Amino acid sequence: MAVKKAKRATGLARVTTELRGAQKEAEKVLRRVRKQVDSMLPTASRKGLERIEARVEKVQKDLDKARKRTVKEAEARARRVLDSVGHRAASMMKPLVANLDIASKSDVDRLRKRIHDLELRVHKAVTAPAEHAA
């Protein structure tokens, strides 16, 4: 059984893969440097930095919640405005459409029947004298 060789990534896929690898490596370096800095700092300074970090994370979470809430409120407001505009347009168009002289379906059906009946009468009138002349 032949063993398949793995295809090498080319072009953009290769660059993306290399960037991911570089990002992972940079994260490892940052973790190592952070540990070294933490070990060199006095306890009071380290605790102060941890409190600041906790505050920053809390502010980030609060801002994210506020952003989501604002987006949700804006979408709801936009829906209400669109609904309102639709209702206004419909209420403005009703009187205009009511005043138009447009035949309804029943009017058209009644006219179609009358035309059909008239065509039959004309046809009978035209063919009847020809039969009497013979």
C-alpha positions as CSV (number, residue, x, y, z in Angstrom):
1,M,0.0,0.0,0.0
2,A,1.4,3.3,-1.1
3,V,1.9,6.0,1.5
4,K,0.5,9.4,0.5
5,K,2.8,12.4,1.0
6,A,1.3,15.4,2.7
7,K,0.9,18.3,0.3
8,R,2.9,21.4,1.1
9,A,0.9,24.5,1.5
10,T,1.5,27.1,-1.2
11,G,0.7,30.7,-1.6
12,L,-1.6,32.3,0.9
13,A,-2.2,29.1,2.8
14,R,1.5,28.7,3.5
15,V,1.8,32.3,4.7
16,T,-1.2,31.8,7.0
17,T,0.3,28.7,8.4
18,E,3.6,30.4,9.0
19,L,1.9,33.3,10.7
20,R,0.0,31.0,13.0
21,G,3.2,29.3,14.0
22,A,4.9,32.7,14.6
23,Q,1.9,33.8,16.7
24,K,2.1,30.7,18.9
25,E,5.9,31.2,19.3
26,A,5.4,34.9,20.2
27,E,2.7,33.8,22.8
28,K,5.2,31.4,24.4
29,V,7.9,34.1,24.5
30,L,5.5,36.6,26.1
31,R,4.4,34.0,28.8
32,R,8.1,33.2,29.6
33,V,9.0,37.0,29.8
34,R,5.9,37.6,32.0
35,K,7.0,34.9,34.4
36,Q,10.5,36.3,34.5
37,V,9.2,39.8,35.2
38,D,6.7,38.6,37.8
39,S,9.6,36.7,39.6
40,M,11.7,39.9,39.6
41,L,9.0,42.2,40.9
42,P,8.4,42.7,44.6
43,T,5.2,41.1,45.9
44,A,3.4,44.5,46.4
45,S,4.1,45.6,42.8
46,R,3.0,42.3,41.4
47,K,-0.2,42.4,43.3
48,G,-0.8,46.0,42.1
49,L,-0.3,44.9,38.5
50,E,-2.7,42.0,39.0
51,R,-5.3,44.4,40.4
52,I,-4.8,46.8,37.4
53,E,-5.1,43.8,35.0
54,A,-8.3,42.7,36.7
55,R,-9.7,46.2,36.4
56,V,-8.8,46.4,32.7
57,E,-10.5,43.0,32.1
58,K,-13.6,44.1,33.9
59,V,-13.7,47.4,31.9
60,Q,-13.3,45.4,28.7
61,K,-16.2,43.1,29.7
62,D,-18.4,46.1,30.6
63,L,-17.6,47.8,27.3
64,D,-18.4,44.7,25.4
65,K,-21.8,44.3,27.2
66,A,-22.6,48.0,26.6
67,R,-21.7,47.6,22.9
68,K,-23.9,44.6,22.5
69,R,-26.8,46.3,24.3
70,T,-26.4,49.5,22.2
71,V,-26.4,47.5,19.0
72,K,-29.5,45.6,20.1
73,E,-31.3,48.8,21.0
74,A,-30.3,50.4,17.7
75,E,-31.6,47.4,15.7
76,A,-34.9,47.5,17.6
77,R,-35.2,51.3,17.1
78,A,-34.6,50.8,13.3
79,R,-37.3,48.1,13.1
80,R,-39.7,50.4,14.9
81,V,-38.9,53.3,12.5
82,L,-39.3,51.0,9.5
83,D,-42.6,49.7,10.7
84,S,-43.8,53.2,11.4
85,V,-42.8,54.4,7.9
86,G,-44.6,51.3,6.4
87,H,-47.8,52.1,8.3
88,R,-47.7,55.7,7.4
89,A,-47.2,54.9,3.7
90,A,-50.0,52.4,3.8
91,S,-52.4,54.9,5.5
92,M,-51.4,57.6,2.9
93,M,-51.9,55.3,0.0
94,K,-55.4,53.9,1.0
95,P,-57.3,57.1,0.1
96,L,-55.4,57.4,-3.2
97,V,-56.1,53.8,-4.2
98,A,-59.7,54.1,-3.1
99,N,-60.2,57.1,-5.4
100,L,-58.8,55.3,-8.5
101,D,-61.3,54.0,-11.0
102,I,-60.0,50.4,-11.2
103,A,-62.2,47.5,-12.1
104,S,-62.4,44.7,-9.5
105,K,-62.2,41.1,-10.5
106,S,-65.9,40.7,-10.2
107,D,-66.4,43.7,-12.6
108,V,-64.1,42.2,-15.1
109,D,-65.8,38.8,-14.9
110,R,-69.2,40.4,-15.4
111,L,-68.0,42.3,-18.4
112,R,-66.4,39.2,-19.9
113,K,-69.8,37.4,-19.6
114,R,-71.7,40.3,-21.2
115,I,-69.2,40.4,-24.1
116,H,-69.5,36.7,-24.6
117,D,-73.3,36.9,-24.6
118,L,-73.2,39.8,-27.1
119,E,-70.9,37.9,-29.3
120,L,-73.3,35.0,-29.3
121,R,-76.2,37.3,-30.2
122,V,-74.3,38.9,-33.0
123,H,-73.2,35.6,-34.4
124,K,-76.9,34.3,-34.3
125,A,-78.1,37.5,-35.9
126,V,-75.5,37.2,-38.7
127,T,-76.1,33.6,-39.4
128,A,-79.9,33.7,-39.1
129,P,-80.6,35.8,-42.2
130,A,-78.3,33.7,-44.3
131,E,-80.3,30.6,-43.3
132,H,-83.6,32.3,-44.2
133,A,-82.3,33.4,-47.6
134,A,-81.5,29.8,-48.7
